[in-house]
Amino acid sequence: MVDIAIRQASVEEAALLAELGARTFSEAFGALNQPADLAAYLTASFTVERLAAELADTRSTFLIAFSQGEPAGYAKLYAGQAPDCITARPAIELARFYSLKQWWGQGVGAALMKKCVELAQRGEFATIWLSSWKINDRANTFYRHWQFKEVGEKTFVVGTDAQEDFIMARALRTEN
């Protein structure tokens, strides 16, 4: 394990998050998608302008993980509308959660998840939820380890490819 520092991203870091987002998504899913579909998704999702708008959205919180002074991963929490299968409200989405491949298995994901759960609990959310591609066994195993359970399904489109995701949720508090 390596030393990991996590801090909230600022709007001025839109370019860093655009590059980090495109690179981590490509490393995680590039081999599993057609090149044209991947390119279309990256072009639409990771522009500096789009990331700047997402960073400026008061419902979004971006975290960046650093190891050895270099960006190693990031996460995005989003307090938007949850799908109907999320019954305990209020709920917050873990909308993005990625680390660079060179840091896989080094504790970056665990540190980021711990911070995301802490922020969600501090925000008094009842549930944290996410969607994860059904065939992404590595990520799904990680999420189950962090007590996320499958509660539904949704379609996620990469380019022209409609992919099936699990919707997974974790309770953040117990009801009395």
N, C-alpha and C positions, 0 to 999 in steps of 0.2 A: 504494500500500500504506500501511496505517496501523500505528501501534504497537499491539501486541497483548500483553497479559499473560495468562498462564494459571496457574491455581492449582487445587488440589484443593478440592472442595466439602466442607462440613461438614454434619452432620445438622441444624444450625440453619438451613440454607439450603433446606430442603424446600419452603417456599412459593415461593421464587425459582425453583427448578427446576421446580416444578409449572407455574408461569406461563410460564416460558421453554419448557418442553417442549410445552405446549399451543399456544403461539403459533408456535413454529418448525414443528411438525407441520402446523398449519393453513396456514401460509404455503407450505409445500412441497407439500402434497397436497390442500388444500381444494377447489381447482377440479377435481380429478380424482376426487372422491368424492361420493356422494349426501350431502346435508346431514344426514340422520338417521343414516347410517352413521358419518360423521365425528363427530357429536355423541356417539354412543354410545361410540366409541373414546376420545375425549378425556375423557369423564366417567369411564370405567373406568381409564384409564391415567395420568392426571395429577392425582390428588388429592394434597393435602398429606400425608395419612396414608400413601398408597402410596409417595410419594417418600421420606418419612421412613424407612419400612421398607427400601426399596432402599438408601438411604444407610447405614443401620445394618448391612446385610448385609456381612460381611467379605470376601465374594467380589466385591463391587462397588467400583469406583473411579470417581467422577464428577469431571470437570474442567469448569471454567467459564472461558471466554475473555472477556476484557474489552477493550474498545477505548474510548478517551477516557473511561475510568472507568465505563463502562456495560456491562452484560452484552451480549455479541454472539453467543454460541453456547455449546454444551456437548457433552460426550461422556461415554459410560458404557462402561467396560471391565468385563467380567463373566467371572470364572474359573469357569464352570459346565461342564456336560457339553456337549461338542462333537458335532455330528452325525457319522455314520459316514463321510461323504465327506471329513472332515478327518482325514488319516492321520498327519501329523507331530504328535506329542504331546510335552509338554503344549501345549494350545492355549488362547487367550483370545479371547473374543468382543468385538468392537466393537459393542455392543448398541444404542447410540444415538449419532448423530453429526449434529448440526444447527447451523446458524447462522441468525440472523435475516436476513430477505430484504435489509434495507438494507445488510448487510455481505457479501452474496454478491459474489464476485470481488475482495474487498479483502484477502485473505490470512488470514482467520480460519480457514477450513477447513484450509489448509496448516499453519498454526501448531498447530492442534489435532491434526492427523494426525501431525505430527512428534513431538509430546509423547506421543501414544498409542503410537506405535511405540517410542519411547525407553523408556517405562514397561514395555511388554511385553518388550522385550529385557532390561531390568534385572531383570525378574521371571523371566528364564530360560525364557520360553515359546518353543517351536519355531515356532509359527504364530499369526498373528492372523487372525481371520475375521469375516465380517459377512454379513448378508443385505440385499439391495437389490431393490426392485421392478423387474421387468424393463423396464417402460416409463419408468423414471426415467433417461433418457439423460444428463442433466446429472450426476447423482451417479455413474452407472456409468462415465462417461468419467473423472471425477475419481478414482475408485477404481482404474481401470486405470492411470492416470498414476502412482499410488502403488504399482504393481506387484501389485495384487490380481488374481487370475485366477479365472474361474468354475470351480467344482469340483462343483457340485450345484444342486439346486433345492429350494424348500420353499413351502408355502402360508402366507400371512400374512393374518389376518382383520381387516378394519376394519368394525366393526359387524356386518352380515350378509354383507358382500362378501368372498369368498375371492379373494385376489390372489396371483399367482405371483411369487416372488422368486428371484433368483439367490443362491446361496451362493458367496461369493468369499473367497479365502484368499491370504495372503502369507506366505512363509517368512521367518522371522526369523534363522535360522542355517543354515549349510550343514553337512551331515554329512561327517565325515572318513572 
